[in-house]
């Protein structure tokens, strides 16, 4: 037992040492973010989405097929991909606060598509629950739309009904172990989903549910929330890295589960825990992981745009890049204003410098959905940075 205890200490440093920045070094000083540079990037991103919106109001398609594709069983996968990409793009437009006539028209078309397609999004194949992404980001887009339509009680009532349906669909796809996942390729399927809940998918769902609860007043069953938070806690290591999935908790120090591999997961998991009242997620802890992200962004950048998932250092996948910054800025907004200023130029610089010549952002080639979701993530991220200055 004594040897086992020593082994555990060697694997997991004490939580207090996890906040020691000495191994990271200081953040270099950057010039303050220029408002005109930020606004230019946002406008170019909005213009890209306007130019690529489908006639039905959505974004993305199952085209741009290649020899290496993400597993996508029909008929539900591509509706899930398109819904996730379209709702992120719609939120990006709404968060940009760009209200040119052509942007308003694009928002109206996207909203109409949302009312038509979101109720049809289902989990139809036992190997995948990609629909959780569409329901989660659908909920966040709905809350954005409620704020956008402030004063229009008829429209808000319809949006709340749509949101309540998304909550119910998320509850139906909860894993039997608690939390949410998106993939189960083991072949041992049960009547209720029994795949592999992941820390970050669970946190994504919980944050969407929390926003629906706070903004729309929807009732969210407490037991599902407790199980989701318990699932995240089981996947947390003492240094506040979060392992990739429920099964990874048995191998917590493999590369994907270490701090560098968790750069895209720690932010979202900590945000969910804090939003639901976990006082361990302190300002100091959030600040520490923002410091780590800003300084170690290179791990992300190595993986960005690579076509194979988990092929690079610490098994990072490219699709975590803009996802990670999206939730990093959500954590940033939890800090006092004075503390935020240290990180704003770094976070903004990493995003603005990655903008493509056509105005888009993308981090992973996913059929023809990647530029829409990447641009949606980036627009919301930059809009948050604008609001914190």
C-alpha positions in Angstrom: 0.0 0.0 0.0 2.9 2.4 0.8 4.5 1.7 -2.6 1.1 2.3 -4.3 0.7 5.6 -2.5 4.2 6.7 -3.6 3.3 5.7 -7.2 0.1 7.7 -7.1 2.0 10.8 -5.8 4.5 10.4 -8.6 1.7 10.2 -11.2 -0.4 13.1 -9.8 1.4 16.1 -8.3 -0.5 17.9 -5.5 -3.2 20.2 -6.8 -1.4 23.2 -5.3 1.7 22.6 -7.5 -0.6 22.4 -10.5 -0.9 26.2 -10.4 2.9 26.8 -10.3 3.7 28.9 -13.4 7.4 28.6 -13.0 7.6 25.8 -15.6 5.7 28.0 -18.1 7.5 31.3 -17.8 5.9 34.7 -18.2 3.7 35.8 -21.0 5.5 38.1 -23.4 4.1 41.7 -23.4 2.0 42.5 -26.5 0.7 45.8 -27.6 -3.0 46.4 -26.8 -5.5 45.1 -29.2 -6.4 47.7 -31.9 -10.2 48.1 -32.2 -10.0 48.7 -36.0 -8.0 45.5 -36.5 -10.5 43.4 -34.5 -13.5 45.0 -36.3 -11.9 44.4 -39.7 -11.4 40.7 -38.9 -15.0 40.3 -37.7 -16.4 42.0 -40.8 -14.4 39.8 -43.1 -15.6 36.7 -41.3 -19.2 37.9 -41.5 -18.8 38.6 -45.2 -17.4 35.1 -45.7 -20.5 33.5 -44.1 -22.8 35.7 -46.2 -21.0 34.5 -49.4 -21.2 30.8 -48.5 -24.7 30.5 -47.0 -26.8 27.8 -48.8 -30.0 28.8 -50.4 -32.0 27.1 -47.6 -30.3 29.2 -45.0 -27.8 26.6 -43.7 -24.0 26.3 -44.2 -21.9 23.4 -45.3 -22.6 20.2 -47.2 -21.4 16.6 -47.7 -19.3 17.6 -50.6 -15.5 17.9 -50.8 -15.2 14.2 -50.2 -11.7 12.8 -50.0 -9.9 9.5 -49.3 -9.8 10.3 -45.5 -13.2 11.1 -44.1 -14.7 11.2 -40.6 -17.0 8.2 -40.2 -20.5 9.4 -41.1 -23.3 6.8 -41.2 -26.5 7.8 -43.0 -29.0 9.2 -42.6 -28.3 11.3 -39.5 -24.6 12.2 -39.6 -24.6 14.9 -42.2 -27.7 16.6 -40.8 -25.8 16.6 -37.5 -22.7 18.0 -39.1 -24.7 20.7 -41.0 -26.7 21.6 -37.9 -23.6 22.0 -35.8 -21.9 24.1 -38.4 -25.0 26.2 -39.2 -25.9 27.0 -35.6 -22.3 28.0 -34.9 -22.3 30.2 -38.0 -25.6 31.7 -37.0 -24.4 32.5 -33.5 -21.3 34.1 -35.0 -23.4 36.4 -37.1 -25.6 37.3 -34.1 -22.6 37.8 -31.8 -20.8 40.0 -34.3 -23.5 42.7 -33.8 -23.2 43.5 -37.6 -26.7 44.6 -38.6 -26.2 45.5 -42.2 -29.4 44.6 -44.2 -27.7 41.6 -45.9 -26.7 40.3 -42.5 -30.2 40.6 -41.1 -31.4 38.7 -44.2 -28.9 35.9 -43.6 -30.0 35.7 -40.0 -33.7 35.4 -41.0 -32.9 32.6 -43.5 -30.8 30.7 -41.0 -33.5 31.1 -38.4 -36.1 29.7 -40.7 -33.8 26.7 -41.5 -33.4 26.1 -37.8 -37.1 26.0 -37.2 -37.5 23.5 -40.0 -34.5 21.2 -39.4 -33.6 21.2 -35.7 -36.8 19.3 -34.7 -35.8 16.5 -37.2 -32.3 16.0 -35.8 -32.1 12.5 -34.3 -29.8 9.8 -33.1 -30.6 7.1 -35.6 -27.5 4.9 -35.8 -26.2 3.1 -32.7 -22.6 3.9 -33.5 -22.9 7.6 -33.3 -24.6 10.4 -31.5 -23.2 13.3 -33.5 -26.6 14.9 -33.0 -25.5 16.1 -29.5 -23.4 18.8 -31.1 -26.4 20.1 -33.2 -28.7 20.1 -30.1 -26.1 21.8 -28.0 -25.1 24.5 -30.4 -28.7 24.8 -31.5 -29.6 25.7 -27.9 -26.9 28.4 -27.9 -28.1 29.8 -31.2 -31.7 29.8 -29.9 -30.6 31.8 -26.8 -28.8 34.2 -29.1 -32.0 34.6 -31.2 -34.1 35.2 -28.1 -31.8 38.1 -27.2 -31.9 39.3 -30.8 -35.7 39.2 -30.9 -36.1 41.0 -27.5 -39.7 42.3 -27.3 -41.2 40.0 -29.9 -43.1 37.7 -27.5 -44.6 35.6 -30.2 -41.2 34.7 -31.7 -39.6 34.2 -28.3 -42.4 31.8 -27.4 -41.7 29.7 -30.5 -38.0 29.7 -29.8 -38.5 28.5 -26.3 -40.6 25.6 -27.5 -37.9 24.7 -29.9 -35.3 25.0 -27.2 -37.3 22.7 -24.8 -37.4 20.1 -27.5 -33.6 20.2 -27.8 -33.3 19.8 -24.1 -35.4 16.6 -24.2 -33.4 15.2 -27.1 -30.2 15.8 -25.2 -31.6 13.9 -22.2 -32.5 11.0 -24.4 -28.9 10.7 -25.6 -27.3 10.8 -22.1 -25.0 7.9 -21.6 -25.8 5.2 -19.1 -22.6 6.1 -17.3 -23.6 9.8 -17.1 -22.5 12.5 -19.4 -22.5 12.5 -23.2 -20.4 11.1 -26.0 -20.6 11.0 -29.7 -19.1 7.6 -30.9 -19.5 3.9 -30.0 -17.7 1.6 -32.4 -17.3 -1.4 -30.0 -20.4 -3.1 -31.4 -22.0 -3.9 -28.0 -25.0 -1.6 -28.2 -27.8 -1.3 -25.7 -31.3 0.2 -25.8 -30.0 3.3 -24.0 -26.8 4.8 -25.4 -23.8 3.2 -23.8 -20.9 4.5 -25.8 -17.9 6.5 -24.5 -18.9 9.7 -22.7 -16.1 12.3 -23.2 -15.2 15.1 -20.9 -15.5 17.8 -23.4 -18.8 16.7 -25.1 -20.3 16.4 -21.6 -19.1 19.9 -20.8 -20.4 21.3 -24.1 -23.9 19.9 -23.4 -23.9 21.2 -19.8 -23.0 24.7 -20.8 -25.7 24.7 -23.4 -28.2 23.5 -20.8 -27.1 26.1 -18.3 -27.5 28.9 -20.8 -31.0 27.7 -21.7 -31.8 27.5 -18.1 -30.6 31.0 -17.3 -31.7 32.8 -20.5 -34.9 31.0 -21.4 -36.0 29.8 -18.0 -36.2 26.2 -19.1 -36.3 23.5 -16.5 -33.4 21.1 -16.7 -33.6 17.9 -14.6 -31.1 18.1 -11.7 -30.2 14.4 -11.8 -28.9 14.5 -15.4 -26.8 17.6 -14.5 -25.4 15.8 -11.4 -24.5 12.8 -13.5 -22.9 14.9 -16.1 -20.8 16.8 -13.6 -19.8 13.6 -11.9 -18.7 12.2 -15.3 -16.4 15.2 -15.8 -15.1 14.9 -12.3 -14.2 11.3 -12.9 -12.2 12.4 -16.0 -10.3 15.2 -14.1 -6.8 14.7 -13.0 -5.3 16.6 -10.0 -3.4 18.9 -12.3 -6.7 20.0 -13.9 -6.1 18.2 -17.1 -9.2 16.3 -18.3 -8.7 12.9 -20.0 -10.2 12.5 -23.4 -13.0 10.0 -22.5 -14.4 8.0 -19.7 -12.2 5.0 -20.6 -9.1 7.1 -20.6 -9.3 7.6 -16.9 -7.6 4.3 -16.6 -4.6 5.7 -18.5 -4.4 9.2 -17.1 -0.8 10.0 -18.0 -0.8 8.9 -21.6 0.1 11.8 -23.9 -3.5 12.8 -24.9 -4.5 13.1 -21.3 -1.6 15.2 -20.1 -1.7 19.1 -19.9 -0.6 19.6 -23.5 -3.1 17.1 -24.7 -5.8 18.8 -22.6 -5.3 22.3 -23.8 -8.6 22.1 -25.8 -10.5 20.4 -23.0 -9.6 22.0 -19.7 -11.2 25.3 -20.6 -14.7 23.9 -21.5 -14.7 21.5 -18.5 -13.7 24.2 -16.0 -16.3 26.5 -17.5 -19.1 23.9 -17.0 -18.0 23.1 -13.5 -17.8 26.8 -12.5 -21.2 27.6 -14.1 -22.8 24.9 -12.0 -21.2 26.3 -8.8 -18.0 24.3 -8.3 -15.9 26.7 -6.2 -12.7 24.9 -6.8 -12.7 26.5 -10.3 -11.2 29.7 -8.9 -10.1 32.9 -10.8 -6.6 31.7 -10.1 -7.2 28.4 -11.8 -8.8 29.9 -14.8 -6.0 32.5 -15.1 -3.4 29.7 -14.9 -5.0 27.7 -17.7 -5.4 30.8 -19.9 -1.7 31.5 -19.3 -0.9 28.0 -20.4 -3.1 28.2 -23.5 -1.6 31.5 -24.6 1.9 30.4 -24.1 1.6 26.8 -25.4 -0.7 27.6 -28.4 2.0 26.0 -30.6 0.8 22.5 -29.7 -2.6 23.5 -31.2 -1.0 25.0 -34.2 0.9 21.9 -35.0 -2.3 19.9 -35.3 -4.3 22.6 -37.1 -5.4 21.6 -40.6 -4.0 18.1 -40.4 -6.4 15.6 -42.1 -6.0 12.8 -39.6 -7.4 13.1 -36.1 -4.9 12.7 -33.2 -1.9 12.2 -35.5 0.4 14.8 -34.0 2.1 15.6 -30.6 0.0 14.7 -27.6 -2.6 13.2 -29.9 -4.2 16.6 -30.5 -6.7 16.9 -33.3 -7.0 20.0 -35.4 -10.7 20.4 -34.6 -9.9 21.4 -31.1 -8.2 24.6 -32.1 -11.1 27.1 -32.5 -13.2 25.0 -30.1 -10.5 25.6 -27.4 -10.3 29.3 -27.9 -14.1 29.6 -28.0 -14.3 28.1 -24.5 -11.2 29.9 -23.3 -12.9 33.2 -23.9 -16.0 31.9 -22.0 -13.7 31.3 -19.1 -12.1 34.7 -19.6 -15.4 36.4 -19.1 -15.6 34.9 -15.6 -12.6 36.8 -14.5 -12.6 40.4 -13.1 -12.0 42.9 -15.9 -8.5 43.9 -14.7 -7.4 40.2 -14.9 -8.8 39.8 -18.4 -6.6 42.4 -19.9 -3.4 40.3 -19.6 -4.8 37.7 -22.0 -6.9 39.7 -24.5 -4.0 40.6 -26.8 -2.7 37.0 -26.9 -6.1 35.4 -27.5 -7.0 37.9 -30.2 -3.6 37.6 -31.9 -3.8 33.9 -32.2 -7.2 34.1 -33.8 -6.7 37.1 -36.1 -3.4 35.8 -37.5 -5.1 32.5 -38.5 -7.8 34.2 -40.6 -7.7 33.0 -44.2 -7.5 35.3 -47.2 -11.2 34.6 -48.0 -12.2 35.8 -44.5 -12.8 32.3 -43.0 -11.2 30.3 -40.3 -10.8 26.5 -40.3 -8.8 24.0 -38.4 -9.8 20.5 -39.7 -11.0 19.4 -43.1 -14.5 18.1 -42.5 -16.3 17.6 -45.8 -17.6 21.1 -46.5 -18.5 22.1 -42.9 -15.2 23.1 -41.5 -15.0 26.7 -42.7 -18.6 27.4 -41.5 -18.0 26.1 -38.0 -14.5 27.5 -37.7 -15.7 30.9 -38.8 -18.6 30.7 -36.3 -16.3 29.8 -33.4 -13.9 32.6 -34.4 -16.5 35.3 -34.7 -18.0 34.5 -31.3 -14.5 34.4 -29.8 -13.5 37.8 -31.2 -16.8 39.3 -30.3 -16.3 38.2 -26.7 -12.8 39.8 -26.7 -14.4 43.0 -28.0 -16.9 43.1 -25.2 -14.3 42.6 -22.5 -12.1 45.6 -23.4 
